[in-house]
Amino acid sequence: MALEVELKAHINDPASLLGQLREHNHLCEHPIDRFDTYLYSEKADRTIRLRREGASLLVTTKERNTEARIEVNQEYEFSTDATAEEELIQFFSSLEYAVVLTKQKAGFGFTSSATDLLPALLIEVCEVAPLGWFVELEYVVADERVLVHAKRGLLEALDRLKIARSAIESRPYATLLCQ
């Protein structure tokens, strides 16, 4: 099963970063407009995220692990039609899950080319209201043996983007939004 290796960092000048990313012709750009609903079960001690993006809904739960401010997550997810969102909320409510939080994320995503060692790097520059602007960098790897390379690759990408490592935010958005 694939692992997500990712980090996010606060950014102060999203326009400058977007300009820098757009200068690289090898990056494929796409708009991002996502609405997330988080459900939590005290009994199961688990969170489920319903992510609506366009006409699709992605249902996700994850095993989260943070190492040196970089997340390595095992995600379990499936996709369905966005029209099923209310029915899924009712379904999970019957299993003692409650809606605890919603989040809107809007911005732009970029995808780089894969290398011999690593898959494509996913880069997102997004505003998460009311938290501000973030850059997210992510590799999805199938082989745990490349984790060390993926972690190094994320930090090197952050350096190339001229974002200080001190700007890395290791807390999940949900935690930040609840503070």
GILINMO-V854943 format. One line per field, one symbol per residue. ss: DSSP state (@ for helix, = for strand, . for the rest). psi: psi as a letter, one per 40 degrees, with the letter a starting at -180 (. if undefined). burial: # if it has 16 or more other C-alpha atoms within 10 Angstrom, else .. Layout:
BEGIN
ss = ???
psi = ???
burial = ???
END
This chain:
BEGIN
ss = ..=========..@@@@@@@@@.....==============....========..========..==..============@@@@@@@@@@@@@...==============..........=======...==========..@@@@@@@@@@@@@@@@@....@@@=....@@@@@@.
psi = iihhhiiiiiidgddddddddedheehhiiihhihhhhiihddefiihhhhhhbeihhhiiihhhhhfehhhhhihiiiaideedddddddddeefiiheiihhhibiiihiiiaddiaihhhhhihhhfdaiihhhhihiehdeeddddddddddddddefhhdeehheiiddddde.
burial = ..#########..#..##..#.....#.#..#.########.....######....#####.......######.......#..#...#..#....###...##########.....###########....#########.....#..##.###..#....#....###.........
END
